[in-house]
Amino acid sequence: MDFLQLDYAPLALAFTHVIAGVLVLTAAKFIAQVLSPYKVDEELTTRDNPAFGLALAGYYGAVAIVYLGAASVGPLPLESGTQGVLVALGGDIAWALAGVVALNLSRWAMDRMLLTGARCSALVTGDRNTAAGVLECGAYVASALVLAGAIRQPGGTWLSALVLFVLGQCALVLVGRMYERLAGYDVAKEVCGSNLSAGVAFAMSLVAVALIMMKATSVDFVGWGRTLTFFLFDAVAGLVLLLVLRWVVDLLLLPNARIAEEVVRDRNVNVGLVEGTLAVCVASVILYLF
C-alpha cells in the first residue's frame, strides 16, 4: 500500500514540510556567514551586539516568509504518489534556498543604496547602532515580502520571479529615497545618530510599501507585456493610495503630534512605532481589499 493512501499521510506530510522549513532556516545561517559581512556567532554571543540581534531577527523572519511563499505555490500532489510528493517538496526547498541567496544579495544592494551616505552593516557592527539594526531588520522583511509574492506568482517561472523581484527591490529603494525627502527631517542623520524612533518609523514604512509590492509581484503571469503593465499599475496606484490614506490616518489618530519634532527632538519611540504601525495597517487593508 502506498504511504500516501494512509489516513495519517496529510499530517505526516505537514510535519515533513515543517522539518524542511527548519532545515532551510539552518541553511540560511550558513549562507549568511558566507554572503554577509557579519560573523554571526561572534556578533550574537561574544559581543552581545543588540543591533545585530535586531538585524538577524529580521533575517530569520524574512527566510520564513520566503519559505512560506515557496511552500504555498501549490499543494503537494498527493495523487501522484510518494515520488511526485518528494519531487514537489524538493522543488519547494530549492525555491526557498534560492530565495535565501536572493535575500542576502538584496541586503548587499539595500546596504549601499537605501540610506544616503551610510551603510547599515557598518553602523551595526562598528557602532552597535540599534536604529541601523532595526532598519536592516525591516529591509530584510520588506525584501522577503516582495520575493514571496514573485515566487508564488500563478503561471510564473524562475525568470518572471527574478524580474519582478528586481523591479520590486528597485521600487523599495526608490520609495526609501522618497521617504528620506518627505519625512520632514534628515532620516540618514538620525539613523546614524542611533535614533531608534527614526529607525523604527523607516523600517516599518518599508514593510508597508513591501506589502503593496507583494500584491504587484504576485499577479497572474499572462505574458510579459500585460504582466509588467499590471505590476506598474498595482505598484503606482497602491503607493499613491498608501501615501494618501496614511496622511489621513495620521491626521485622525495623531492630531496633536508633530511627528518630525517628536522623532528628532524627543526621540519618541512611541511615535515612530505608531506611525510605522499605521502605515502597515493601511497597506494591509489595501492588500486584502483592493
Phi, psi and chi 1 to 4 in degrees:
 res  aa     phi    psi   chi1   chi2   chi3   chi4
   1 MET       -  135.3  178.5 -178.4  -66.1      -
   2 ASP   -66.5  135.9 -166.2  -44.5      -      -
   3 PHE   -52.7  -35.9  165.0   78.3      -      -
   4 LEU   -72.4  -10.3  -64.5  178.3      -      -
   5 GLN   -87.4   -7.5  -64.5  177.0   -3.0      -
   6 LEU   -76.2  154.0  -59.4  176.9      -      -
   7 ASP   -64.3  -33.1  -68.3  -21.0      -      -
   8 TYR   -89.8    6.3   55.8   79.6      -      -
   9 ALA   -59.2  -45.9      -      -      -      -
  10 PRO   -59.6  -40.1  -26.0   36.3      -      -
  11 LEU   -65.6  -41.8  179.4   60.6      -      -
  12 ALA   -64.0  -38.5      -      -      -      -
  13 LEU   -67.9  -38.7  -70.7  174.1      -      -
  14 ALA   -62.6  -42.1      -      -      -      -
  15 PHE   -63.5  -38.0 -175.5   72.1      -      -
  16 THR   -63.4  -38.9  -57.8      -      -      -
  17 HIS   -63.1  -39.5 -117.1  148.3      -      -
  18 VAL   -64.0  -45.0  172.3      -      -      -
  19 ILE   -60.7  -41.1  -64.9  -60.8      -      -
  20 ALA   -61.6  -38.6      -      -      -      -
  21 GLY   -63.4  -39.8      -      -      -      -
  22 VAL   -64.7  -39.9  173.1      -      -      -
  23 LEU   -64.1  -38.6  -67.2  176.6      -      -
  24 VAL   -65.0  -41.9  169.4      -      -      -
  25 LEU   -61.2  -40.8  -76.3  168.9      -      -
  26 THR   -64.7  -44.8  -56.2      -      -      -
  27 ALA   -62.9  -33.1      -      -      -      -
  28 ALA   -61.7  -34.7      -      -      -      -
  29 LYS   -62.3  -46.1  175.4 -176.1  176.4  180.0
  30 PHE   -69.9  -34.3  -65.2  101.0      -      -
  31 ILE   -65.4  -40.6  -66.9  173.1      -      -
  32 ALA   -64.1  -36.8      -      -      -      -
  33 GLN   -64.0  -30.4  -72.0  176.2  -30.8      -
  34 VAL   -84.6  -42.5  173.7      -      -      -
  35 LEU  -100.0  -10.4  -62.9 -179.4      -      -
  36 SER  -107.8  162.4   79.4      -      -      -
  37 PRO   -80.8    1.8   30.9  -34.9      -      -
  38 TYR   -91.6  145.4  -58.6  121.4      -      -
  39 LYS   -97.2   97.4  -63.0  178.8  179.6  178.8
  40 VAL   -56.0  -55.5  175.4      -      -      -
  41 ASP   -64.8  -38.2  -68.8  -27.4      -      -
  42 GLU   -65.1  -46.7  178.7 -179.8  -26.4      -
  43 GLU   -67.8  -36.7  -66.7  -69.1  -24.1      -
  44 LEU   -77.6  -39.2 -168.7   62.2      -      -
  45 THR  -116.9  -46.3   56.9      -      -      -
  46 THR   -67.4  -47.6  -55.4      -      -      -
  47 ARG   -90.4  -12.3  -64.1 -171.1   63.7 -156.0
  48 ASP    49.5   49.8  -61.6  -26.1      -      -
  49 ASN   -83.9  107.5 -173.8  -15.5      -      -
  50 PRO   -66.7  -31.2   25.1  -33.5      -      -
  51 ALA   -65.1  -40.9      -      -      -      -
  52 PHE   -67.6  -36.3  176.5   73.6      -      -
  53 GLY   -58.8  -41.2      -      -      -      -
  54 LEU   -63.0  -45.9  -71.5  167.7      -      -
  55 ALA   -64.2  -42.5      -      -      -      -
  56 LEU   -67.6  -37.4 -173.3   63.9      -      -
  57 ALA   -60.5  -42.7      -      -      -      -
  58 GLY   -63.2  -37.6      -      -      -      -
  59 TYR   -63.5  -48.5  174.5   65.0      -      -
  60 TYR   -67.0  -36.7  -76.5  136.0      -      -
  61 GLY   -62.1  -39.5      -      -      -      -
  62 ALA   -65.3  -40.4      -      -      -      -
  63 VAL   -61.1  -42.2  171.0      -      -      -
  64 ALA   -62.3  -40.7      -      -      -      -
  65 ILE   -62.4  -43.5  -69.3  170.3      -      -
  66 VAL   -63.9  -42.2  170.1      -      -      -
  67 TYR   -63.6  -41.5  178.4   70.1      -      -
  68 LEU   -63.8  -37.6  -69.4  173.5      -      -
  69 GLY   -62.0  -41.8      -      -      -      -
  70 ALA   -68.8  -41.0      -      -      -      -
  71 ALA   -72.2  -20.2      -      -      -      -
  72 SER   -94.6    7.3   66.0      -      -      -
  73 VAL   -59.1  -35.6  170.8      -      -      -
  74 GLY  -175.6  155.8      -      -      -      -
  75 PRO   -67.8  153.7   25.9  -33.7      -      -
  76 LEU   -63.3  133.9  -66.4  177.6      -      -
  77 PRO   -77.0   83.8   29.2  -34.1      -      -
  78 LEU   -60.8  -32.0  -59.7  179.7      -      -
  79 GLU   -69.9  -15.7   70.0  -77.3   -8.4      -
  80 SER   -90.8    1.8   63.0      -      -      -
  81 GLY    88.1  177.9      -      -      -      -
  82 THR   -60.5  -42.1  -58.2      -      -      -
  83 GLN   -62.5  -42.4 -177.3  176.3   -3.8      -
  84 GLY   -64.3  -38.4      -      -      -      -
  85 VAL   -65.2  -44.0  167.5      -      -      -
  86 LEU   -63.7  -38.9  -68.1  176.7      -      -
  87 VAL   -63.9  -43.7  169.2      -      -      -
  88 ALA   -64.9  -40.9      -      -      -      -
  89 LEU   -65.0  -40.9 -174.9   62.0      -      -
  90 GLY   -62.2  -36.2      -      -      -      -
  91 GLY   -64.3  -41.7      -      -      -      -
  92 ASP   -60.0  -44.8  -70.1  -13.1      -      -
  93 ILE   -65.0  -40.4  -65.4  174.1      -      -
  94 ALA   -62.8  -44.3      -      -      -      -
  95 TRP   -59.9  -43.0  -88.5  107.4      -      -
  96 ALA   -65.7  -43.3      -      -      -      -
  97 LEU   -66.5  -39.2  -68.7  176.8      -      -
  98 ALA   -62.4  -37.4      -      -      -      -
  99 GLY   -65.5  -36.3      -      -      -      -
 100 VAL   -64.1  -42.1  171.3      -      -      -
 101 VAL   -61.6  -43.3  173.2      -      -      -
 102 ALA   -62.2  -37.1      -      -      -      -
 103 LEU   -60.3  -44.5  -88.1 -179.2      -      -
 104 ASN   -66.8  -36.3  -78.5  -86.5      -      -
 105 LEU   -68.5  -36.1  -64.8  177.4      -      -
 106 SER   -67.7  -33.9   73.7      -      -      -
 107 ARG   -61.4  -41.5 -174.3 -145.0   57.1   79.1
 108 TRP   -60.8  -44.9 -179.4   88.5      -      -
 109 ALA   -69.8  -46.4      -      -      -      -
 110 MET   -64.3  -33.9  -60.8  -78.5  -94.0      -
 111 ASP   -60.9  -31.9 -162.7   29.6      -      -
 112 ARG   -95.3  -21.1  -75.1  155.9  176.6   76.0
 113 MET  -118.0  -17.1  -66.3 -174.8  -72.2      -
 114 LEU   -79.5  -46.0 -173.7   60.4      -      -
 115 LEU  -105.1  118.5 -159.5   62.0      -      -
 116 THR   -63.2  122.3  -56.0      -      -      -
 117 GLY    76.3   11.3      -      -      -      -
 118 ALA  -154.3  159.3      -      -      -      -
 119 ARG  -119.1  128.8  -68.2 -171.8 -179.6 -178.9
 120 CYS   -60.7  -39.1  -77.2      -      -      -
 121 SER   -60.9  -39.9   58.6      -      -      -
 122 ALA   -68.7  -38.1      -      -      -      -
 123 LEU   -67.8  -36.0  -64.9  172.0      -      -
 124 VAL   -68.1  -47.5  166.4      -      -      -
 125 THR   -82.7  -40.1   55.5      -      -      -
 126 GLY   -80.0  -41.7      -      -      -      -
 127 ASP  -108.4   -3.6  -59.2  -23.3      -      -
 128 ARG    51.9   43.8  -60.4  162.3   62.3   95.7
 129 ASN   -82.6  108.0 -173.8  -37.9      -      -
 130 THR   -68.1  -29.1   53.0      -      -      -
 131 ALA   -64.4  -42.4      -      -      -      -
 132 ALA   -67.7  -36.9      -      -      -      -
 133 GLY   -63.0  -44.3      -      -      -      -
 134 VAL   -71.7  -30.2   77.4      -      -      -
 135 LEU   -68.0  -41.5  178.5   55.1      -      -
 136 GLU   -65.9  -37.0 -172.9  159.7  -53.8      -
 137 CYS   -56.7  -49.7  172.5      -      -      -
 138 GLY   -63.7  -37.6      -      -      -      -
 139 ALA   -65.5  -39.6      -      -      -      -
 140 TYR   -60.9  -49.8  -89.4  131.2      -      -
 141 VAL   -63.9  -41.3  172.3      -      -      -
 142 ALA   -61.9  -45.6      -      -      -      -
 143 SER   -62.4  -38.8  -63.6      -      -      -
 144 ALA   -65.4  -38.9      -      -      -      -
 145 LEU   -63.2  -44.1  -71.0  169.6      -      -
 146 VAL   -62.1  -44.2  173.0      -      -      -
 147 LEU   -66.3  -41.4 -178.0   56.3      -      -
 148 ALA   -61.2  -40.2      -      -      -      -
 149 GLY   -62.3  -41.3      -      -      -      -
 150 ALA   -68.5  -37.9      -      -      -      -
 151 ILE   -66.8  -41.7  -71.1  174.9      -      -
 152 ARG   -87.3    9.8   56.9 -171.3 -101.5 -171.6
 153 GLN   -59.3  120.5  177.9 -165.1   48.0      -
 154 PRO   -62.6  130.0  -22.2   33.5      -      -
 155 GLY    81.7    1.2      -      -      -      -
 156 GLY   -85.2  171.2      -      -      -      -
 157 THR  -125.8  178.7   63.3      -      -      -
 158 TRP   -61.9  -32.3   67.7  -92.8      -      -
 159 LEU   -70.3  -44.6 -179.3   58.4      -      -
 160 SER   -65.8  -37.3   64.3      -      -      -
 161 ALA   -62.7  -41.9      -      -      -      -
 162 LEU   -65.5  -45.8  176.4   62.0      -      -
 163 VAL   -63.2  -45.6  169.9      -      -      -
 164 LEU   -68.5  -34.3  -70.7  174.6      -      -
 165 PHE   -64.3  -44.9  173.1   61.6      -      -
 166 VAL   -63.4  -42.9  171.1      -      -      -
 167 LEU   -63.2  -41.0  -70.9  175.0      -      -
 168 GLY   -63.5  -39.2      -      -      -      -
 169 GLN   -64.3  -41.6  -72.0  -64.4  112.9      -
 170 CYS   -60.7  -40.7  -69.0      -      -      -
 171 ALA   -64.6  -39.8      -      -      -      -
 172 LEU   -61.8  -43.9  -76.6  177.1      -      -
 173 VAL   -64.6  -43.2  172.1      -      -      -
 174 LEU   -61.8  -45.7  178.6   60.9      -      -
 175 VAL   -67.2  -35.6  172.7      -      -      -
 176 GLY   -60.7  -42.3      -      -      -      -
 177 ARG   -67.0  -38.0  -70.8  -59.0 -178.2   92.4
 178 MET   -62.9  -40.3  -71.1  173.1   55.5      -
 179 TYR   -60.3  -42.4  179.0   90.5      -      -
 180 GLU   -60.2  -34.8  -70.1 -170.6   54.1      -
 181 ARG   -79.7  -31.6  -69.7 -179.4  175.2  -86.7
 182 LEU   -98.9   -6.0  -61.0  175.1      -      -
 183 ALA   -68.1  -23.4      -      -      -      -
 184 GLY    92.8    4.8      -      -      -      -
 185 TYR  -155.3  168.3   54.6   90.0      -      -
 186 ASP   -79.1   95.7 -170.5  -25.5      -      -
 187 VAL   -61.9  -46.3  176.0      -      -      -
 188 ALA   -60.4  -42.7      -      -      -      -
 189 LYS   -62.2  -42.7  178.9 -178.4  176.5 -178.8
 190 GLU   -68.0  -41.3  -65.6  -57.1  -41.6      -
 191 VAL   -65.6  -43.3  171.3      -      -      -
 192 CYS   -63.0  -29.2  -70.3      -      -      -
 193 GLY   -85.4   12.8      -      -      -      -
 194 SER    61.4   37.8 -161.8      -      -      -
 195 ASN   -84.5   99.7 -174.7  -22.4      -      -
 196 LEU   -61.5  -33.8 -174.4   57.4      -      -
 197 SER   -60.0  -45.1  177.9      -      -      -
 198 ALA   -65.5  -40.8      -      -      -      -
 199 GLY   -64.4  -42.2      -      -      -      -
 200 VAL   -64.3  -46.2  167.2      -      -      -
 201 ALA   -61.6  -43.7      -      -      -      -
 202 PHE   -66.6  -45.9 -165.8    3.0      -      -
 203 ALA   -60.8  -45.3      -      -      -      -
 204 MET   -72.7  -28.6  -63.9 -170.9   72.1      -
 205 SER   -66.1  -38.3  -65.0      -      -      -
 206 LEU   -62.5  -41.9  -77.0  177.2      -      -
 207 VAL   -63.1  -40.1  172.6      -      -      -
 208 ALA   -61.6  -45.0      -      -      -      -
 209 VAL   -62.8  -39.9  171.4      -      -      -
 210 ALA   -63.8  -33.8      -      -      -      -
 211 LEU   -60.7  -40.4  -73.2  169.3      -      -
 212 ILE   -66.3  -42.7  -58.2  -61.3      -      -
 213 MET   -67.1  -30.2  -61.6  -49.3  -55.9      -
 214 MET   -62.1  -39.5 -176.7  171.3   68.4      -
 215 LYS   -63.3  -41.0  175.6  177.5  172.8   60.7
 216 ALA   -69.4  -34.3      -      -      -      -
 217 THR   -85.1  -12.0   56.1      -      -      -
 218 SER  -101.5   13.1   60.6      -      -      -
 219 VAL   -66.8  155.2  -64.1      -      -      -
 220 ASP   -59.0  135.9  -69.8   -6.5      -      -
 221 PHE   -82.9  113.0 -175.0   81.1      -      -
 222 VAL  -128.7   39.3  -72.3      -      -      -
 223 GLY   104.9  148.7      -      -      -      -
 224 TRP   -62.0  -42.9  -76.2  106.4      -      -
 225 GLY   -60.4  -53.3      -      -      -      -
 226 ARG   -69.6  -37.8  -67.4 -174.5   65.2 -175.3
 227 THR   -63.8  -46.1  -63.2      -      -      -
 228 LEU   -68.0  -32.5  -67.6  178.3      -      -
 229 THR   -66.0  -46.1  -60.6      -      -      -
 230 PHE   -61.8  -40.5  -71.0  148.7      -      -
 231 PHE   -60.5  -47.6  167.7   84.7      -      -
 232 LEU   -63.6  -43.0 -176.5   61.7      -      -
 233 PHE   -64.0  -49.0  174.2   80.8      -      -
 234 ASP   -60.7  -42.6  -80.0  -13.3      -      -
 235 ALA   -65.2  -50.6      -      -      -      -
 236 VAL   -67.9  -49.0  173.2      -      -      -
 237 ALA   -61.9  -42.9      -      -      -      -
 238 GLY   -64.7  -41.8      -      -      -      -
 239 LEU   -68.5  -40.7  -68.7  174.8      -      -
 240 VAL   -63.3  -44.9  170.1      -      -      -
 241 LEU   -63.1  -38.5 -165.6   57.1      -      -
 242 LEU   -61.9  -45.7  173.7   63.5      -      -
 243 LEU   -62.5  -44.6  -69.3  173.6      -      -
 244 VAL   -66.1  -50.4  172.9      -      -      -
 245 LEU   -65.6  -35.1  -69.8  179.1      -      -
 246 ARG   -65.9  -40.2 -177.3 -178.5  175.2 -172.7
 247 TRP   -62.0  -42.8  175.5   78.9      -      -
 248 VAL   -65.0  -44.0  172.3      -      -      -
 249 VAL   -65.3  -42.9  170.7      -      -      -
 250 ASP   -58.7  -40.8  -79.8  -10.8      -      -
 251 LEU   -65.1  -37.9 -172.4   63.9      -      -
 252 LEU   -80.0  -38.9  -66.5  174.7      -      -
 253 LEU   -98.1  -19.0  -60.5 -176.3      -      -
 254 LEU  -127.9   56.9  -67.0  171.2      -      -
 255 PRO   -69.2  -26.2   27.4  -35.5      -      -
 256 ASN  -103.1    7.4  -61.1  -42.4      -      -
 257 ALA  -111.8  129.4      -      -      -      -
 258 ARG   -91.1  104.0  -63.1 -175.8   61.4 -176.6
 259 ILE   -59.0  -46.1  -67.0  176.1      -      -
 260 ALA   -59.7  -41.6      -      -      -      -
 261 GLU   -66.8  -41.6 -169.9  173.7  -71.0      -
 262 GLU   -63.8  -38.9  -67.4  -73.3  -22.0      -
 263 VAL   -72.8  -46.2  169.4      -      -      -
 264 VAL   -81.1  -52.1  175.1      -      -      -
 265 ARG   -76.9  -47.3 -173.5 -168.8   66.2 -171.2
 266 ASP   -95.0  -11.5  -60.6  -23.6      -      -
 267 ARG    49.3   46.6  -63.5 -166.4  163.7 -155.1
 268 ASN   -80.8  100.5 -169.9  -26.3      -      -
 269 VAL   -63.0  -30.7  178.7      -      -      -
 270 ASN   -58.0  -45.7  -65.4  -31.4      -      -
 271 VAL   -67.0  -42.6  168.8      -      -      -
 272 GLY   -61.1  -40.2      -      -      -      -
 273 LEU   -68.9  -44.1 -176.8   60.9      -      -
 274 VAL   -66.8  -42.1  170.4      -      -      -
 275 GLU   -59.7  -47.3 -178.6 -164.6    3.3      -
 276 GLY   -65.2  -40.4      -      -      -      -
 277 THR   -63.5  -41.1  -59.4      -      -      -
 278 LEU   -62.2  -38.7  -68.7  177.2      -      -
 279 ALA   -63.3  -43.5      -      -      -      -
 280 VAL   -64.9  -40.1  170.9      -      -      -
 281 CYS   -62.2  -46.2  -70.1      -      -      -
 282 VAL   -63.1  -43.0  170.9      -      -      -
 283 ALA   -63.3  -37.7      -      -      -      -
 284 SER   -64.4  -40.4  -59.9      -      -      -
 285 VAL   -62.9  -43.8  170.8      -      -      -
 286 ILE   -62.1  -43.1  -65.5  172.2      -      -
 287 LEU   -60.5  -44.0  173.3   65.2      -      -
 288 TYR   -93.0  -19.1  -76.1  100.8      -      -
 289 LEU  -109.9   -9.3  -62.7 -176.8      -      -
 290 PHE  -113.7      -  -77.1   85.5      -      -
